[in-house]
Amino acid sequence: MARENITHVLSVLRLNTTDETTFAPYRHHFIDVDDVDDENLLEHFPAAIKFIQAGLDTGGGVLVHCAMGKSRSATICLAYLLHQQPGALTPQSALALLRECRPLCEPNDGFMEQLVLYHEMGCPEDVTGQPAYQRWLYRREVEESVACGRAPEMKSVRFEDEQPLSPQQEVDRAVEIKCRKCRRKLATTPFIVPHELGKNSAKSQTSMDCAHIFLHPLTWMRPSLFPSSPEDGSEDAPLSGRLTCPNSACGANIGKFAWQGMQCSCGGWVVPAIGLAKARVDMANQVNMARGAPAALGIRLPPGMRSSESNNPGSGRGNL
């Protein structure tokens, strides 16, 4: 330790003792986690990265350890590398780099998934406030509930339309979904969940061929998702069921949900799955004046109102 100029020690494991005298000569940061797939190590990334950087900034060395130096400590080191070079490294390339000096490094699958999510979020200074992180937590809650044979509690479900939309989401509302029977608006682009086609799907097939449009949970779905416990619980909430139009005068069957997930007609799996049947809804592409060029509407001005520049067919002028 002295030879390597270690001044800071980062312990990533459940210690059998709380005796800090062992670490008395060093600055010590402790992360109490197990090496299991469902452990939330992601929430500790920012604090661990700051601790490592503080040690390096003072000119010292930082020892990051767990029990075997294979999974937990490797994950923290990878998070640090990603934070330092988010544009140059990916979780996979960072792992390859780490293995050049320690070949046995192998984070468990759950930790690798968390590293991928961290990288996709842009390696932020704070992860808990990120919508992607909150959505990930909600899905974990769903998985744990389904594993116990029950639906998640309503308080743990993230209803996306109750969350503030990002500026990009506010602008990007190109697709509008309505009930085919009563025309009640059900969702717009930010609430649509994309999914991968099944491995056995034809290469030419696209998501437009899917029989369902999958959505994030929305507030109008509450009576369908939690029919017997609208206020605070979900003991009797079904694992799967039908979605009905929120218009009380309509009440049409417009889709189905399955917390345990379901297979789309394209062969891909969606978990959890909340799907509107395309045969029961209409999808319209809305022209967004904040983004689209006026020419997108394709409406010609009357001849007397056209400028001379409108004779250029590629200019788009002379259109509304």
Secondary structure, DSSP 4 states (H G I P E B T S, - for coil): -TTTTEEEEEEES--S---GGGGTTSEEEEE---SSTT---GGGHHHHHHHHHHHHHTT-EEEEE-SSSSSHHHHHHHHHHHHH-TTT--HHHHHHHHHTT-TT----HHHHHHHHHHHHTT--S-STT-HHHHHHHHHHHHHHHHHTTSPPPGGGS--GGGSPPPHHHHH---EEEEETTT--EEEEGGGB---PPPTTS-TT--GGG-SEEEB---GGGHHHHSTT-SSS--TT--SEEEEE-S-TTT--EEEEEETT-EE-TTS-EESSEEEEEGGGEEEEE---TTTS-GGGG-PBPPGGG--GGGG-TTT-TTB-
